[in-house]
Amino acid sequence: MTSMNEQQLGELGWSDLSLRSIAWTNEGRDLVLAVRFGSPPRGYSGSDATLTCSWASDLRIDMKFGERVGGHPVTWDVTFKQVDGRWSIDFDFASTGHVSLWCNDIEIVER
């Protein structure tokens, strides 16, 4: 899926999403987040997907895991806002922390 609007992104069900990995691609221009939805979103056959954020900037990762706590962080909520043609994305991992960034476009691909 590409060129989704805020409403369409919000309808995918972003709570209980596991963040599996974060990687820079395209010479560091794009950010790719591998995720696993708690349950497959409507219109998807599986739970695994990649979220590619093109021309990503202002990445902030603030996460803290307690002693002997591991695994993939799980979201409480994710917000998407379009401002002046760019996307602001904020992943809220409740007591674990936040990941936020800005990008020009978002592409979600099932895996």
Secondary structure in CASP SS format (residue, H / E / C, confidence):
PFRMAT SS
TARGET T0000
AUTHOR 0000-0000-0000
METHOD secondary structure of the structure
MODEL  1
M C 1.00
T E 1.00
S C 1.00
M C 1.00
N C 1.00
E H 1.00
Q H 1.00
Q H 1.00
L H 1.00
G H 1.00
E C 1.00
L C 1.00
G C 1.00
W C 1.00
S C 1.00
D C 1.00
L C 1.00
S E 1.00
L E 1.00
R E 1.00
S E 1.00
I E 1.00
A E 1.00
W E 1.00
T E 1.00
N C 1.00
E C 1.00
G C 1.00
R C 1.00
D E 1.00
L E 1.00
V E 1.00
L E 1.00
A E 1.00
V E 1.00
R E 1.00
F C 1.00
G C 1.00
S C 1.00
P C 1.00
P C 1.00
R C 1.00
G C 1.00
Y C 1.00
S C 1.00
G C 1.00
S C 1.00
D E 1.00
A E 1.00
T E 1.00
L E 1.00
T E 1.00
C E 1.00
S E 1.00
W C 1.00
A C 1.00
S E 1.00
D E 1.00
L E 1.00
R E 1.00
I E 1.00
D E 1.00
M E 1.00
K C 1.00
F C 1.00
G C 1.00
E C 1.00
R C 1.00
V C 1.00
G C 1.00
G C 1.00
H C 1.00
P C 1.00
V E 1.00
T C 1.00
W C 1.00
D E 1.00
V E 1.00
T E 1.00
F E 1.00
K E 1.00
Q E 1.00
V E 1.00
D C 1.00
G C 1.00
R E 1.00
W E 1.00
S E 1.00
I E 1.00
D E 1.00
F E 1.00
D E 1.00
F C 1.00
A H 1.00
S H 1.00
T H 1.00
G E 1.00
H E 1.00
V E 1.00
S E 1.00
L E 1.00
W E 1.00
C E 1.00
N C 1.00
D E 1.00
I E 1.00
E E 1.00
I E 1.00
V E 1.00
E E 1.00
R C 1.00
END
